[in-house]
Amino acid sequence: MPAHIRAMVTTRFAPSPTGRLHLGHAYSAILAHDVARARGGRFLLRIEDIDGTRSRPEHVHAIIDDLAWLGLTWDGPVVFQSQRLDRYAAALDRLRGLGLLYRCYCTRAEIAEAMSAPHGPAAVYPGTCRKAPKRDAPHCWRLDMAAAVTRTGPLTWQNHGRTILADPQAQGDVVLARKDAPASYHLAVTVDDAAQGVTDIVRGRDLFEATHIHRLLQALLDLPVPAYRHHDLLTGPDGERLAKRHGAPSLAAMREAGEDGAALAERLRAGRA
C-alpha cells in the first residue's frame, strides 16, 4: 500500500447483520464518519458477517439503506468478513506456529460449571483444556494468554490521546476461533483493521476492554497500532443504553415512518436522540 494511503486518516463502521441498526449504531457510525471527513480521510464500511447462524442478507441491505438515509457516505466497496476467511486462517496458523493456541473441547455448560465452582467463581475461563490431550471432537481455539503476554512484554495503546497500559490477562484465555465460526470477533476485527489501513478506531466504550486483547494480537501478529476513541453510549431517559434489547427503535422503523434521516443525524451529532 502506498505511503500516502497509509498516512491518511481512515475510520470504519463495522456492524454485524444479525439485526436492524438502532440509534446507538447510528451515533457510532456518525462519529466515525465525521472524524474521517473532518480530516480529509477515508470512511469505510465493513460487514462483520462470519456468524453464519445469525447473519441475514436482508439486514445487510437495511444497513446500507439506513446509513444512506442518515446522509453518510463511505469510500470504496463494502467489505464482507465472509470473503476474508483466508486472512483469519493465516493469522491462526501463525499463532499456532508460535505455540500460543490450544484446543478447547469444553461445552458452554461445562465452562459455566467450572466458573461457578464451590471454591469461588472464576472471573475468566480457568484453562481447563490448556493441557488436554488432542482428540477428535468439536473444539474452539483459545489463546494461551500467559504465554502470549510473556512473549510480547508490556504493551500500551492510546485512547483519546491518553496512554493506556494494556491488561489482556484480565480477559483470560480468549477464544480466537469458535466451534461454529472460523474466527472470533477479537481476531477478525484486529486482522481486518490492519489490512484495511484503519488508523483511528471510533467505537463505543462498551468495547474498551476488548481493546486490551486487540492490542496484544497486534503485537503478536506484527500489525500496526491504530489510535482509539471510545465514545460514551447513548442512553434513554431511564439511563439505559439505547440498544435493541432495551427497546430502542430501529432505524428502519424510523425511516419507514417517514422521519428525516439527515435531521436525526444532526440531533445525534449534538448528543440528542
C-alpha positions in Angstrom: 0.0 0.0 0.0 1.4 3.4 -0.9 2.8 5.6 1.9 0.3 8.4 1.3 -2.6 6.0 1.8 -1.2 4.5 5.0 -0.8 8.0 6.4 -4.3 9.1 5.5 -6.8 9.1 8.4 -9.1 6.1 8.0 -12.0 5.1 10.1 -14.6 2.4 9.7 -18.1 1.3 10.8 -18.4 -2.4 11.1 -21.8 -3.7 12.0 -22.9 -7.3 12.2 -26.0 -8.1 10.0 -27.7 -10.0 12.8 -30.5 -7.5 13.3 -31.6 -4.0 12.5 -29.5 -0.9 13.3 -30.7 1.3 16.1 -29.8 4.8 17.4 -26.7 3.6 19.2 -25.4 2.2 15.9 -26.2 5.5 14.1 -24.4 7.5 16.7 -21.2 5.4 16.4 -21.3 5.4 12.6 -21.8 9.2 12.5 -18.9 9.8 14.9 -16.5 7.6 12.9 -17.7 9.2 9.6 -17.2 12.7 10.9 -13.7 12.0 12.3 -12.6 10.9 8.8 -14.3 13.7 6.9 -13.1 16.4 9.2 -9.5 15.4 8.5 -9.9 14.7 4.8 -9.6 11.0 5.3 -11.5 7.8 4.4 -14.5 6.2 6.0 -15.0 2.5 5.3 -18.0 0.2 5.7 -17.3 -3.4 6.7 -20.0 -6.0 7.3 -19.0 -8.5 10.0 -20.9 -11.5 8.7 -19.0 -14.6 9.8 -21.6 -15.6 12.2 -23.4 -17.8 9.7 -26.2 -18.9 12.0 -27.4 -15.3 12.7 -26.3 -13.1 9.8 -29.0 -12.3 7.3 -28.8 -10.7 3.8 -31.8 -8.6 4.4 -30.1 -7.0 7.3 -27.1 -6.1 5.0 -29.5 -4.3 2.7 -31.1 -2.5 5.6 -27.7 -1.4 7.0 -26.8 0.2 3.6 -30.2 1.9 3.3 -30.1 3.2 6.9 -26.6 4.8 6.5 -27.6 6.4 3.2 -30.8 7.7 4.9 -28.6 9.3 7.6 -26.6 11.1 4.9 -23.4 9.1 5.4 -21.2 8.0 2.5 -18.3 5.6 2.5 -15.2 5.1 0.4 -14.6 2.1 -1.7 -16.7 -1.0 -1.9 -18.4 -2.6 1.1 -16.1 -5.3 2.6 -17.6 -8.5 3.9 -15.8 -10.6 6.5 -17.2 -13.8 5.0 -15.0 -13.1 2.0 -11.8 -12.8 4.1 -11.6 -16.2 5.8 -8.2 -16.9 4.3 -6.7 -13.9 6.2 -8.1 -15.2 9.5 -6.8 -18.7 8.8 -3.3 -17.4 8.1 -3.3 -15.4 11.4 -4.4 -18.5 13.3 -1.7 -20.6 11.6 0.9 -18.0 12.7 -0.3 -18.0 16.3 -0.5 -21.8 16.3 3.1 -22.0 14.9 4.2 -19.8 17.8 2.7 -22.3 20.2 0.2 -19.8 21.6 -3.1 -21.6 20.8 -4.7 -24.7 22.3 -7.8 -26.7 21.5 -10.7 -26.2 23.9 -13.4 -29.0 24.0 -15.5 -27.6 26.8 -19.2 -27.1 26.2 -20.9 -23.9 27.4 -22.4 -25.8 30.3 -19.0 -27.2 31.3 -17.5 -23.7 31.3 -20.4 -22.3 33.3 -20.0 -25.1 35.9 -16.2 -24.5 36.1 -16.7 -20.8 36.6 -19.2 -21.3 39.4 -17.3 -23.9 41.4 -17.8 -24.0 45.3 -14.3 -22.7 45.9 -15.3 -19.4 44.3 -16.5 -18.3 40.9 -13.7 -17.7 38.3 -13.7 -14.4 36.5 -12.4 -15.9 33.3 -12.1 -19.3 31.7 -10.0 -21.4 34.1 -7.8 -23.1 31.4 -9.4 -26.5 31.8 -8.2 -27.7 28.3 -4.8 -26.0 28.3 -3.0 -29.3 28.8 -5.8 -31.6 27.5 -4.7 -34.3 25.0 -5.7 -33.9 21.4 -8.8 -35.8 20.4 -11.2 -35.9 17.5 -14.1 -33.8 18.9 -15.6 -30.4 18.2 -13.3 -27.7 19.6 -12.5 -24.0 19.6 -9.1 -22.5 19.6 -8.1 -20.4 22.7 -5.1 -18.1 23.2 -2.7 -19.2 25.9 -2.7 -15.8 27.5 0.2 -16.2 29.9 2.4 -17.4 27.1 1.3 -14.6 24.8 1.9 -11.9 27.4 5.3 -13.3 28.2 6.2 -13.2 24.5 5.2 -9.5 24.0 6.1 -7.9 27.3 4.2 -4.8 28.5 2.1 -3.0 25.8 0.3 0.3 25.6 -2.3 1.9 23.4 -3.9 5.4 23.0 -7.5 6.2 23.9 -8.4 9.9 23.0 -4.6 10.6 23.2 -4.2 9.1 26.7 -1.8 6.3 27.1 -3.4 3.1 28.4 -1.4 0.1 29.8 -2.8 -3.0 28.1 -4.1 -5.6 30.5 -5.2 -8.5 28.3 -4.7 -11.1 31.1 -7.8 -9.8 32.8 -9.7 -11.4 29.9 -8.2 -14.9 30.4 -7.6 -17.4 27.6 -9.9 -15.8 25.0 -11.4 -17.8 22.1 -9.9 -16.9 18.7 -11.7 -19.4 16.5 -15.1 -20.7 17.6 -16.5 -24.2 17.1 -19.2 -22.7 14.8 -17.2 -19.9 13.2 -13.8 -19.6 11.5 -12.7 -16.7 13.7 -13.8 -14.8 16.8 -14.6 -11.1 16.9 -11.3 -10.4 18.5 -9.2 -12.0 15.8 -11.3 -10.9 12.8 -11.6 -7.3 13.7 -7.9 -7.0 14.5 -6.8 -8.6 11.2 -9.3 -6.5 9.2 -8.5 -3.2 10.7 -4.8 -3.7 9.9 -5.5 -5.0 6.3 -7.8 -2.0 5.6 -5.3 0.6 6.9 -7.6 1.8 9.6 -5.7 4.5 11.6 -8.4 5.6 14.0 -11.0 3.3 15.6 -14.1 5.1 16.8 -16.4 2.8 18.8 -18.4 2.7 22.0 -16.9 2.4 25.4 -18.6 -1.0 25.8 -15.7 -2.3 23.7 -12.9 -0.6 25.7 -12.0 -3.9 27.5 -11.8 -5.7 24.2 -9.1 -3.3 23.0 -6.6 -4.8 25.5 -7.0 -8.1 23.6 -6.7 -6.4 20.2 -3.5 -4.6 21.3 -2.0 -8.0 22.2 -2.9 -9.6 18.9 -1.4 -6.6 17.0 1.9 -7.2 18.8 1.8 -11.0 18.2 1.0 -10.6 14.5 3.3 -7.6 13.9 0.3 -5.3 12.9 0.2 -1.5 13.1 -1.5 0.0 16.2 -4.3 2.5 15.4 -5.4 5.3 17.7 -8.7 4.6 19.6 -11.6 6.8 20.5 -14.1 5.0 22.7 -17.1 7.2 22.9 -19.9 7.3 25.6 -23.0 5.3 24.8 -26.4 6.9 24.0 -28.9 6.4 26.8 -32.6 6.9 27.2 -34.4 8.9 29.8 -34.2 6.0 32.2 -30.4 5.9 31.8 -30.4 2.6 30.0 -28.2 2.2 26.9 -30.1 2.7 23.7 -29.9 -0.8 22.2 -32.2 -3.4 20.7 -32.6 -5.4 23.9 -33.7 -2.3 25.7 -36.4 -1.5 23.2 -34.6 1.2 21.2 -36.4 1.8 17.9 -34.7 0.5 14.8 -33.5 3.0 12.2 -35.5 1.1 9.6 -38.7 1.6 11.5 -37.9 5.3 11.9 -37.1 5.5 8.2 -40.3 3.7 7.2 -42.3 6.0 9.4 -41.2 9.0 7.3 -38.6 10.6 9.8 -35.9 12.8 8.3 -32.6 10.9 8.5 -30.5 14.0 8.0 -32.2 15.8 10.8 -31.8 12.8 13.1 -28.1 12.7 12.3 -27.7 16.3 13.3 -29.5 15.6 16.6 -27.2 12.7 17.3 -24.2 14.9 16.5 -25.4 17.2 19.2 -25.8 14.3 21.6 -29.6 14.2 21.4 -31.6 11.2 20.4 
